[in-house]
Amino acid sequence: MLNYTSHGNGEPVVLLHGMAASKQDWSSLLQDLAQAGFQGYAPDLVGHGDSVKPDAPPHYTARAVYNTFENWLESLALSGPLRLVGHSLGGFLSLLYAHRHPKSVASLVLIDPFISPRQLSPAFQLFGRRPDLTSKAYRHIPGWLVHLALGLDLSEASRFSNQVRQQIAKDYLRASPNIMYMSSSVWDLTPILPEINSPTLIIWGDHDQTLKPASFPRLALQLPHAEVYPVAHSGHQPHIGKADQVNRKVVDFFRRQPEFSLQNPGVMAWQLP
């Protein structure tokens, strides 16, 4: 089962990190959600952080990771609809869960979500072509190349605190090499997007080097009830690099519970502050 942390009291919010990360990505957002009257649940996905790390690659396909997450979430037996926050691969898991359990998801926040192989940058496509070889080389790949492939903008990372940089390095080092199978097994969720009716906020960094930034506005246009919020001068991890700004937007979105017209669904575009 997945290791997780919980913070606060109130309506449940589940936060899902991306590849080579951990539940520590959400430390500041968990605090802000608790202060706003929500209870956050942040797991380490399989192969990450303090969760189980099976040896066999079949445990690391996108479908297997989703099944493990879904089983863990059901084991919590949360009461009432929940809210989901997903970054990158966590966005994929969140959308898939919302599609399969439409009555259980009150709203979604997707941060630089990975929902189609077509979004991948050339560097990440190169890593994904031979996950068997990439996983074997995982511990020997230069750190700068891993950071590039995983979307950590090195110029942005220079502005992170020492504590944040150390946590990113720790999460990378303790992740199973088999996580490299995850990105290569993600399938295209585009066909199911029009069927997801949960109010959704899409946040992304306009300098994302893992996923093509132009893919996020197109994603929003295919969701019936979506708002968009691009974060200027940010890479693939705006929830870390611009945590205060992103946290305010997430809490505000959950508090508002925006009303949408089913007869005239559309995208509400936010202006940068």
Beta strands, then each sheet from edge to edge (+ up, - down):
strand 1: 4-8
strand 2: 11-16
strand 3: 38-43
strand 4: 82-87
strand 5: 105-111
strand 6: 200-205
strand 7: 226-231
strand 8: 267-269
sheet 1: 1+ 3- 2- 4- 5- 6- 7- 8-
end
